[in-house]
């Protein structure tokens, strides 16, 4: 409405000015223009009935007896007595028009128009400087806070919309109780935490949880990103922090939510530009505002980050961020609750079992599960289905975990055969190794950047791994390359195992340098990858914490682990060569084989034909299992 009114006023002023200009500079339309000599001749010929001297006494308008009109110009500096005599002789009616005097208002408008124009340009310029285009900021608003204010009650998110992080919800519910009834806490001498830092991987629902707190408490909610404080001009960030807290005090009690606070809260003195850079000034002002001489009563700061390790210790002390709330990846029950929340928003078929999908998605965050449901809904729409089925959800899960099927990628028979043996090698070695996750699915359909994928599934959520499990994982990683060597010889090995070698080398090195799984090197940490100066640490720290001799021993230990696992994979495949051939042939025939078919092959029987069942029945994961891709080529 403001824009409509502003535009209407502008066009009204422009139309008025245009009308006045046309009125002042327009000339009356006449039928005929006569010279002064012709005019005198017509007078003498008694053709003229009447004339009118206009206000300037130079323009003469006349009318003939035949009704036609004309106009002429009389030289004002010439005294023509003959004309007056001719007029009297011809009995011509003569009129004199009074000189028009403009009104006082028109005089003021014309006289003040340049001044008004300059003032209008000046105010427009100042408005642009202060509010920018559309009022979104300009050069004069550098020091103003960019925090968005949501009034109490406008945030519709509540705790029912947040699932999978019950412990975190319990920690922040105290804020809601305090904002609703602060007297209950004041009576017993308790103080609500001034700040809560929510920590967790991306997509776990930190921002959603903060919105839920605002929605439940029904108080004003300021939201801003950490990067909004930082500008190229010195002092702008600190000024914005001051302005934000001033606004928050006016709306107390309220919540201030700072997303990605690690943008301004990193370790001071870590940069290469000295200790007085703009980011540190912003952080210093934030520290003062959160816990300085002036108390911010009723202002609760909630911050979110996925990098708590780079935050300045002064920011994390009690009095600023009194409490850290861990918002981690959901477990099986959490994933089921999250799926139920998102499945309520789409039409779902009765065959959908959220528990089965939850068990098949370990390591998924809330954002991943929301994306899974959305992908299933899009697939159902493409197939003109009215409801989302379990098959759609299962397909979306495979798409996210293994990548989209590249059906347009046509492989020749030899490449398909090599890929089939490669993936069969992964599967057989993984099944034969102790403490290894069971095989869920093997496919030679190109997905993502891989020509084939072998998916393993953990029987339950795993939070730690034993040495045996890691050795088994490394051995299964080499299963594909070893299978290529057995079938095609050393000269027939391809580059398809490059990602497998990279992953196996990383695991083996971590065993020696991080996890203390090497008897020769002992339980000593040799890895220094966390000491990165660009993550907030000082650039002057030492990068090498062990000698050249130790580095040589580490390399020998890593090589020994790799060589042992490679030989173990060769032994397993050599003793199960018939199963390797059968699984490869099955992959060439069906392109994708599941758990049941793999069990048939490992039992020495021909795999059952499920090509007809896949078209009619949805594919369901074992309720006691979840899926996790760990092998690809």
Number of C-alpha atoms within 10 A of each C-alpha: 6 7 9 9 9 10 11 12 12 11 11 11 11 11 12 10 15 11 11 14 12 10 10 8 7 9 8 4 7 11 8 12 14 15 11 14 11 12 22 17 14 15 22 16 11 17 16 26 19 19 20 17 18 16 13 13 16 14 16 21 20 22 18 17 11 9 9 12 18 17 21 18 16 18 12 11 7 7 10 11 8 10 15 13 12 18 20 13 12 18 14 20 14 14 13 13 11 11 10 9 7 9 9 9 9 11 12 11 15 15 11 11 13 11 12 13 10 11 12 12 12 12 11 12 13 15 17 18 17 17 16 16 11 9 11 11 18 16 12 14 16 19 20 19 23 20 23 14 16 17 16 16 15 13 19 13 18 17 17 8 14 20 22 24 24 13 12 18 19 11 14 20 15 15 22 18 15 19 23 15 11 16 12 12 14 12 8 8 9 11 10 17 19 22 25 23 24 26 20 19 15 17 19 24 23 28 19 16 23 27 22 24 25 30 23 21 24 21 23 22 28 24 22 20 20 20 16 16 26 19 14 8 10 15 19 21 30 24 18 24 24 19 17 22 21 15 14 24 16 10 18 17 19 24 29 24 27 23 21 18 23 24 19 25 25 24 21 24 17 19 20 12 9 10 13 12 15 21 24 22 20 23 25 18 18 22 18 14 19 21 17 13 8 9 12 18 12 18 21 25 20 27 26 26 23 19 17 19 15 19 21 18 13 16 22 19 11 13 16 23 22 15 19 18 18 18 24 21 21 23 21 23 15 18 28 22 22 24 23 17 16 17 18 9 10 15 12 15 12 10 11 19 17 18 19 20 27 27 26 29 27 23 17 21 23 26 13 17 22 17 16 26 23 19 19 24 24 16 18 18 13 9 10 9 12 13 16 24 21 23 20 23 26 21 18 23 23 22 17 15 18 24 16 16 16 14 10 7 11 11 14 8 10 9 11 21 16 22 28 31 28 30 30 31 32 32 28 26 29 28 19 17 20 13 18 21 22 19 23 24 21 27 24 27 23 23 22 16 13 18 22 25 29 26 25 24 24 22 18 16 17 10 5 6 9 10 14 13 16 17 23 23 26 26 28 30 30 27 33 31 28 31 28 24 17 16 16 13 11 12 8 11 18 13 9 19 20 12 15 21 17 11 16 24 17 13 20 25 22 18 19 26 22 17 18 17 18 21 9 11 16 12 14 13 15 20 17 14 7 9 15 13 15 12 18 20 20 17 16 9 10 9 13 11 11 12 9 9 9 13 15 11 15 19 14 12 21 22 15 13 21 22 13 13 23 19 14 20 29 21 13 19 23 14 10 16 16 13 20 27 17 19 28 22 16 22 23 18 11 13 16 20 23 17 16 13 21 26 16 14 21 19 11 12 13 15 19 14 13 15 11 8 10 11 10 9 11 17 16 15 20 16 14 12 22 24 29 23 18 18 25 24 24
